[in-house]
Each structure stands twice: as C-alpha cells, then as structure tokens.
C-alpha cells in the first residue's frame, strides 16, 4: 500500500481513496479524472492539515452509517 506524506502525518492510499469516494459519492468518472481529484486532494490536504483531519473524520463517520 502506498503511503502519502501529508503535513507530517502519513495517510494511506486507502484513506485518500475513502475521502475521494466520500466526495464523489456514486459519481461515475474515468480513471484519469479520479487521479486528478486525488492529486488535488493531496495538495489541499498538505496546505490545510486541520481541515483534512476534519474531512477524514466526517468521511469515516459517513462510511460507518448504513444507507
């Protein structure tokens, strides 16, 4: 599993993919678009570590609630 460094913390690729899924929900996109979203998310997370933690927390909560 790839580990991405975000402002001193290490976030797994799984965490990043979970947040992308949370943001895009069931939006069907091609792989290239998804890769651009991942790149933008990583860049944003590096610039805004506190907001990243909040978004990650909300996505974890959302993922744990059955639909």
Buried (B, 14 or more C-beta within 10 A) or exposed (E): EEEBEBEEEEBEEEBBEBBBBBEEEEEEEEEEEBEEBBEEBBEEBBEBEEEBBEBBEEBEEEEEEEE
